[in-house]
Amino acid sequence: MKVNITIPKARKGKFSEIKLGYKNEENEDIQVLLNVDFQNLYEFTRKKNGIGFDVFLIGCFVYGIDILLPRKSFSINGWSREIEVEFPVESPDLFNGGKNELEQLLSFLTGDYWQISFIQRDVTPLFVNTKKVYSNDYRKSHKKISLFSGGLDSLIGVIDELAKSKNRMVLVSHYDATFKGAKSDQDKIDKILYKKYSHYHLLQTRVDLAGYDINGNKINTETTLRSRSFLFLCQAVFVASSIEDGIEILIPENGTISLNHPLTPSRRSSCSTRTAHPYYLIKVVDFISKLGLNHLIKNGYEMKTKGEMLEECIDKDILRATYKKSCSCAKRGTRKDIRDVMTGTNHCGICMPCIYRRVALHKIGIDNEVVGTNLFNPQKYPLEKLPDVPAFLDYMRNPLSIEDIEKNLLINGTLPLDKVEQYASVVFRTRSQIIDWIKDKGSVEIKKKLGIQ
């Protein structure tokens, strides 16, 4: 599917009302507004052009396109889509040098086939500012960037950095008004965190796609959001490049989620989430390096389980004060029909991120949160009827050696061969921690199904 991008002149105090579109089967033009609230980013970076800005813009385009084309309607095999797009940038020749890297990383991340080209973007500013900006000295006082989603891993990563260093840091956050909750989580954590650690600057940016086309017709959208981490990183690269060359970008994510070992063979390869996969992060660095931007993207927890991240968090007091404000659920706001508890929790309780969270919290003795459905005591439906649970049970029922896990990880995506055994060990330890959790808290039924005494 060929996607077109329209960039009109910005109105005062607003970001350009960019539209993403395509021709449907009836050859009608479908155009949908891409919402970008740029004020906070501009106040800090004081930039609305340049290479870093175009990287951010590409991140917005990719995120919008991902949502615009629902897989149910546009996939060629039940999952993958063929996406053709021309990205408008200031320096097409420069970006053409990173074309292959961008296509590879996006195809790996989203599981689609991306065909990308670059065209000259009009020099007309995409944003007309009417408010204050921070000083150059203030901006340059920040020495690191960390992604901050409002999830538990990013919370631990931020706490660790703030606790061990007095250097100022920027927390880069994204939220989408269509998918409720992320901004609220970030705000609640910030309110508590800032009382103890004030040497950071929280940068929240709204980027989302309108739910209606420009004629007022409701559109169907894609909800897997595989490209969100790319938008996150593009924001961070933009902010880092506005400070100085070489600023480090942190993406705190436990190794289990980063590697995302498939529960079943059907979840391998393109159907597997890869938002912090080591190969993907390497390819992002390769892409920006081709543009002359030198920023290391680092996941300091790639060899840690989620439980180990919690166990080793430097400031346990602030962690305990904030962790309940974070959300780990992959199905937040959905699956209400199968939940036993309808209110008072953001966690479905049965998706893998929810299970990993409970296992991790159990490791430090605080697995006491309310969840939508307690895996050990489901009320509405039996275990086999709950989404994802049969795959989880199958995964845990079959013993896996380090060598088995190594093979599965290599099938699931390219990895540095000298680190494969270490990566496999992370998955192995996570499985052991899940078994310990079930031994300590699991129901008789689930223990029997998994053969756990």
Protein Blocks (a to p, Z undefined) as FASTA:
>chain_A
ZZddddddddehiacddddddddfkopacdddddddfklmmmmnopaedjklmmmmmmmm
mmmmmmmmgfklmpcnopaccdddddddfblmlmmmmmmmmmmmmmmmnopacddddddd
dfbdfbdcfbdcddfklmmmpcbdcddehpaklmmmmmmmmmmpcbdcdddddddfklgh
jlmmmmmmmmmmmmmmmcbccddddddddfbdfkopacdddfklmmmmmmmmmmmmmmmm
mmoghiacdddddfklmnopafbfklgcjlpccklgfklmmmmmmmmmmnopacddddfk
lmccfklmmmmomblmlmmmmmmmpcfbfkgoiaklmpfblghpabeolamklmmmmmmm
mmnopacbccfbdfklcfkbcfklpghklmmmmmmmpccdfklmmmmmmmnoccdfklmm
mmmmmmmmmmmmmmmmmmmmmcfklmmmnopZZ
